[in-house]
Amino acid sequence: MMTAEQAGQRHELGDFVRSMRERLTPRDVGLPTGLRRRTPGLRREEAAQLAGLSVTWYTWLEQGRDISLSPQALSRLAAALRLGRAERAYLFALAARRDPDEASPGNGTAQAAALSAVDFISAPAYILDRAWNALRWNAAARHLFAGWLDGSAERNLLRFIFLEPAARSFISDYRTRARRVVAEFRADVSSHLGDPEIRDLVAELERESGPFSRYWREHAVLGREGGERTFHHPTDGFLRYEQVTFALVGRPDLKLTILTQA
């Protein structure tokens, strides 16, 4: 018998698998395209066949039922649905199974000194916890992220992006960046969706932000990546950076982000 939290996780898993199936076309997987279709993407029967799974099992999976989920079956499903690295990790996290293709994690221990070390980085740098609350940031980050890391502003990155009006003018190409951030957050918290803090945060953002609610329902999953970031600073004008993000050894729930001048 599943607990309420486990049931919620299974329904999220089913919704995610369905959204991944619906984004694929027959052409993507080498199937004939001439058949008339009433629903977008592949049929359940086609997805099950591609993964070497029974149609009944696959249907129950999408329905969020309490069924056995072997790592081998999930691995075949990930391949059939053409999941990327972050999407595959999200699939296994929701199923609470270890990916047989995943490398073994290291045995290092995160040091408390990692937080204070941020102060010695000259470029803007900050550390986020699993709910994307800023735990530590340096003076350069405080200056860059006016409205987020300065004064007594809200320290949660998602609340800043989606609930702070100034973020829309501060972040260049706001809609594209905001949409990607939601996909990155979903991938990042995949194994913690039952955490009360994260559950409450998502519920608040779905209620208060139309864009977040739309992007969250897309079930898109992307790994948190670096690359160019541009901003329109209220006093410094247009700024361009290259962003890199690191997971702290032994504490994969903590992320260190550094922005270097491009």
Contacts in CASP RR format, 6 or more apart in sequence:
PFRMAT RR
TARGET T0000
AUTHOR 0000-0000-0000
METHOD contacts of the structure
MODEL  1
MMTAEQAGQRHELGDFVRSMRERLTPRDVGLPTGLRRRTPGLRREEAAQL
AGLSVTWYTWLEQGRDISLSPQALSRLAAALRLGRAERAYLFALAARRDP
DEASPGNGTAQAAALSAVDFISAPAYILDRAWNALRWNAAARHLFAGWLD
GSAERNLLRFIFLEPAARSFISDYRTRARRVVAEFRADVSSHLGDPEIRD
LVAELERESGPFSRYWREHAVLGREGGERTFHHPTDGFLRYEQVTFALVG
RPDLKLTILTQA
1 66 0 8 1.000
2 10 0 8 1.000
2 66 0 8 1.000
5 194 0 8 1.000
6 66 0 8 1.000
7 64 0 8 1.000
7 66 0 8 1.000
8 193 0 8 1.000
8 194 0 8 1.000
9 94 0 8 1.000
9 96 0 8 1.000
9 193 0 8 1.000
9 194 0 8 1.000
10 64 0 8 1.000
10 65 0 8 1.000
10 66 0 8 1.000
11 64 0 8 1.000
12 94 0 8 1.000
12 193 0 8 1.000
13 61 0 8 1.000
13 64 0 8 1.000
13 91 0 8 1.000
13 94 0 8 1.000
13 95 0 8 1.000
14 61 0 8 1.000
14 62 0 8 1.000
14 63 0 8 1.000
14 64 0 8 1.000
15 219 0 8 1.000
16 90 0 8 1.000
16 91 0 8 1.000
16 94 0 8 1.000
16 219 0 8 1.000
16 221 0 8 1.000
17 61 0 8 1.000
17 62 0 8 1.000
17 77 0 8 1.000
17 81 0 8 1.000
17 91 0 8 1.000
18 62 0 8 1.000
19 218 0 8 1.000
19 219 0 8 1.000
20 81 0 8 1.000
20 83 0 8 1.000
20 87 0 8 1.000
20 219 0 8 1.000
21 41 0 8 1.000
21 42 0 8 1.000
21 44 0 8 1.000
21 47 0 8 1.000
21 62 0 8 1.000
21 81 0 8 1.000
22 39 0 8 1.000
22 40 0 8 1.000
22 41 0 8 1.000
22 42 0 8 1.000
23 40 0 8 1.000
23 41 0 8 1.000
24 41 0 8 1.000
24 42 0 8 1.000
24 47 0 8 1.000
24 81 0 8 1.000
24 82 0 8 1.000
25 33 0 8 1.000
25 41 0 8 1.000
25 42 0 8 1.000
26 32 0 8 1.000
26 33 0 8 1.000
26 34 0 8 1.000
26 35 0 8 1.000
26 41 0 8 1.000
26 42 0 8 1.000
26 46 0 8 1.000
27 33 0 8 1.000
28 82 0 8 1.000
29 42 0 8 1.000
29 46 0 8 1.000
29 50 0 8 1.000
29 80 0 8 1.000
29 82 0 8 1.000
31 42 0 8 1.000
31 46 0 8 1.000
37 43 0 8 1.000
42 50 0 8 1.000
44 55 0 8 1.000
44 58 0 8 1.000
44 59 0 8 1.000
44 62 0 8 1.000
45 55 0 8 1.000
47 58 0 8 1.000
47 77 0 8 1.000
47 80 0 8 1.000
47 81 0 8 1.000
48 54 0 8 1.000
48 55 0 8 1.000
48 57 0 8 1.000
48 58 0 8 1.000
48 59 0 8 1.000
49 55 0 8 1.000
50 80 0 8 1.000
51 58 0 8 1.000
51 73 0 8 1.000
51 76 0 8 1.000
51 77 0 8 1.000
51 79 0 8 1.000
51 80 0 8 1.000
51 81 0 8 1.000
52 76 0 8 1.000
52 80 0 8 1.000
53 73 0 8 1.000
53 76 0 8 1.000
53 77 0 8 1.000
57 67 0 8 1.000
57 73 0 8 1.000
58 77 0 8 1.000
60 67 0 8 1.000
61 67 0 8 1.000
61 69 0 8 1.000
69 95 0 8 1.000
69 97 0 8 1.000
70 97 0 8 1.000
71 92 0 8 1.000
71 97 0 8 1.000
71 98 0 8 1.000
71 99 0 8 1.000
71 100 0 8 1.000
72 100 0 8 1.000
74 91 0 8 1.000
74 92 0 8 1.000
74 95 0 8 1.000
74 97 0 8 1.000
74 99 0 8 1.000
75 99 0 8 1.000
75 100 0 8 1.000
75 101 0 8 1.000
77 91 0 8 1.000
78 87 0 8 1.000
78 88 0 8 1.000
78 91 0 8 1.000
78 92 0 8 1.000
81 87 0 8 1.000
83 91 0 8 1.000
85 223 0 8 1.000
86 187 0 8 1.000
86 221 0 8 1.000
86 222 0 8 1.000
86 223 0 8 1.000
87 187 0 8 1.000
87 221 0 8 1.000
88 99 0 8 1.000
89 99 0 8 1.000
89 102 0 8 1.000
89 187 0 8 1.000
89 190 0 8 1.000
90 186 0 8 1.000
90 187 0 8 1.000
90 190 0 8 1.000
90 221 0 8 1.000
92 98 0 8 1.000
92 99 0 8 1.000
92 102 0 8 1.000
93 190 0 8 1.000
93 191 0 8 1.000
94 190 0 8 1.000
94 191 0 8 1.000
94 193 0 8 1.000
96 191 0 8 1.000
105 250 0 8 1.000
105 252 0 8 1.000
106 249 0 8 1.000
106 250 0 8 1.000
107 250 0 8 1.000
108 249 0 8 1.000
108 250 0 8 1.000
109 249 0 8 1.000
109 250 0 8 1.000
110 248 0 8 1.000
110 249 0 8 1.000
110 250 0 8 1.000
110 251 0 8 1.000
110 254 0 8 1.000
114 127 0 8 1.000
114 248 0 8 1.000
114 254 0 8 1.000
114 256 0 8 1.000
115 127 0 8 1.000
115 135 0 8 1.000
115 136 0 8 1.000
116 136 0 8 1.000
118 125 0 8 1.000
118 126 0 8 1.000
118 127 0 8 1.000
118 136 0 8 1.000
118 137 0 8 1.000
118 138 0 8 1.000
118 256 0 8 1.000
119 138 0 8 1.000
119 139 0 8 1.000
121 138 0 8 1.000
121 140 0 8 1.000
121 258 0 8 1.000
122 140 0 8 1.000
123 140 0 8 1.000
123 258 0 8 1.000
123 259 0 8 1.000
123 260 0 8 1.000
123 261 0 8 1.000
124 137 0 8 1.000
124 138 0 8 1.000
124 140 0 8 1.000
124 141 0 8 1.000
124 143 0 8 1.000
124 144 0 8 1.000
124 145 0 8 1.000
124 241 0 8 1.000
124 258 0 8 1.000
124 259 0 8 1.000
125 137 0 8 1.000
125 138 0 8 1.000
125 140 0 8 1.000
125 141 0 8 1.000
125 256 0 8 1.000
125 257 0 8 1.000
125 258 0 8 1.000
125 259 0 8 1.000
126 134 0 8 1.000
126 136 0 8 1.000
126 137 0 8 1.000
126 138 0 8 1.000
126 141 0 8 1.000
126 145 0 8 1.000
126 149 0 8 1.000
126 256 0 8 1.000
126 257 0 8 1.000
127 134 0 8 1.000
127 135 0 8 1.000
127 136 0 8 1.000
127 137 0 8 1.000
127 248 0 8 1.000
127 254 0 8 1.000
127 255 0 8 1.000
127 256 0 8 1.000
127 257 0 8 1.000
128 134 0 8 1.000
128 135 0 8 1.000
128 157 0 8 1.000
128 254 0 8 1.000
128 255 0 8 1.000
128 257 0 8 1.000
129 135 0 8 1.000
129 253 0 8 1.000
129 254 0 8 1.000
130 188 0 8 1.000
130 189 0 8 1.000
130 192 0 8 1.000
130 195 0 8 1.000
130 198 0 8 1.000
130 253 0 8 1.000
130 254 0 8 1.000
131 156 0 8 1.000
131 189 0 8 1.000
131 195 0 8 1.000
131 197 0 8 1.000
131 198 0 8 1.000
131 201 0 8 1.000
132 156 0 8 1.000
132 157 0 8 1.000
132 158 0 8 1.000
132 185 0 8 1.000
132 188 0 8 1.000
133 155 0 8 1.000
133 156 0 8 1.000
133 157 0 8 1.000
134 148 0 8 1.000
134 149 0 8 1.000
134 155 0 8 1.000
134 156 0 8 1.000
134 157 0 8 1.000
135 254 0 8 1.000
137 145 0 8 1.000
137 149 0 8 1.000
141 149 0 8 1.000
141 259 0 8 1.000
142 149 0 8 1.000
142 150 0 8 1.000
143 150 0 8 1.000
144 231 0 8 1.000
144 233 0 8 1.000
144 239 0 8 1.000
144 259 0 8 1.000
145 160 0 8 1.000
146 166 0 8 1.000
146 170 0 8 1.000
146 233 0 8 1.000
146 234 0 8 1.000
146 235 0 8 1.000
147 153 0 8 1.000
147 160 0 8 1.000
147 164 0 8 1.000
147 166 0 8 1.000
148 154 0 8 1.000
148 155 0 8 1.000
148 157 0 8 1.000
148 160 0 8 1.000
148 164 0 8 1.000
148 167 0 8 1.000
149 155 0 8 1.000
153 160 0 8 1.000
153 164 0 8 1.000
154 160 0 8 1.000
154 163 0 8 1.000
154 164 0 8 1.000
156 201 0 8 1.000
157 181 0 8 1.000
158 181 0 8 1.000
158 185 0 8 1.000
158 201 0 8 1.000
158 205 0 8 1.000
158 212 0 8 1.000
159 201 0 8 1.000
159 204 0 8 1.000
159 205 0 8 1.000
160 167 0 8 1.000
161 167 0 8 1.000
161 171 0 8 1.000
161 178 0 8 1.000
161 181 0 8 1.000
162 178 0 8 1.000
162 205 0 8 1.000
162 208 0 8 1.000
162 209 0 8 1.000
162 211 0 8 1.000
162 212 0 8 1.000
163 205 0 8 1.000
163 208 0 8 1.000
163 209 0 8 1.000
166 234 0 8 1.000
167 174 0 8 1.000
168 174 0 8 1.000
169 232 0 8 1.000
170 231 0 8 1.000
170 232 0 8 1.000
170 233 0 8 1.000
170 234 0 8 1.000
171 177 0 8 1.000
171 178 0 8 1.000
171 231 0 8 1.000
171 232 0 8 1.000
172 229 0 8 1.000
172 230 0 8 1.000
172 231 0 8 1.000
172 232 0 8 1.000
172 238 0 8 1.000
173 230 0 8 1.000
175 211 0 8 1.000
178 211 0 8 1.000
178 212 0 8 1.000
178 215 0 8 1.000
179 211 0 8 1.000
179 215 0 8 1.000
179 220 0 8 1.000
180 222 0 8 1.000
182 212 0 8 1.000
182 215 0 8 1.000
182 216 0 8 1.000
182 218 0 8 1.000
182 220 0 8 1.000
183 215 0 8 1.000
183 218 0 8 1.000
183 220 0 8 1.000
183 221 0 8 1.000
183 222 0 8 1.000
183 223 0 8 1.000
184 222 0 8 1.000
184 223 0 8 1.000
184 224 0 8 1.000
184 225 0 8 1.000
186 216 0 8 1.000
186 219 0 8 1.000
186 220 0 8 1.000
186 221 0 8 1.000
187 221 0 8 1.000
187 222 0 8 1.000
187 223 0 8 1.000
187 224 0 8 1.000
188 223 0 8 1.000
188 224 0 8 1.000
188 255 0 8 1.000
189 195 0 8 1.000
189 198 0 8 1.000
190 221 0 8 1.000
192 198 0 8 1.000
192 253 0 8 1.000
193 199 0 8 1.000
193 202 0 8 1.000
202 216 0 8 1.000
205 212 0 8 1.000
205 213 0 8 1.000
205 216 0 8 1.000
206 212 0 8 1.000
206 213 0 8 1.000
206 216 0 8 1.000
207 213 0 8 1.000
224 245 0 8 1.000
224 255 0 8 1.000
225 245 0 8 1.000
226 242 0 8 1.000
226 243 0 8 1.000
226 244 0 8 1.000
226 245 0 8 1.000
227 242 0 8 1.000
227 243 0 8 1.000
227 244 0 8 1.000
228 240 0 8 1.000
228 241 0 8 1.000
228 242 0 8 1.000
228 243 0 8 1.000
228 262 0 8 1.000
229 240 0 8 1.000
229 241 0 8 1.000
229 242 0 8 1.000
229 243 0 8 1.000
229 259 0 8 1.000
230 238 0 8 1.000
230 239 0 8 1.000
230 240 0 8 1.000
230 241 0 8 1.000
231 238 0 8 1.000
231 239 0 8 1.000
231 241 0 8 1.000
232 238 0 8 1.000
232 239 0 8 1.000
233 239 0 8 1.000
240 261 0 8 1.000
240 262 0 8 1.000
241 259 0 8 1.000
241 260 0 8 1.000
241 261 0 8 1.000
241 262 0 8 1.000
242 259 0 8 1.000
242 260 0 8 1.000
242 261 0 8 1.000
242 262 0 8 1.000
243 257 0 8 1.000
243 258 0 8 1.000
243 259 0 8 1.000
244 257 0 8 1.000
244 258 0 8 1.000
244 260 0 8 1.000
245 255 0 8 1.000
245 256 0 8 1.000
245 257 0 8 1.000
245 258 0 8 1.000
246 255 0 8 1.000
246 256 0 8 1.000
246 257 0 8 1.000
246 258 0 8 1.000
247 254 0 8 1.000
247 255 0 8 1.000
247 256 0 8 1.000
248 254 0 8 1.000
248 255 0 8 1.000
248 256 0 8 1.000
END
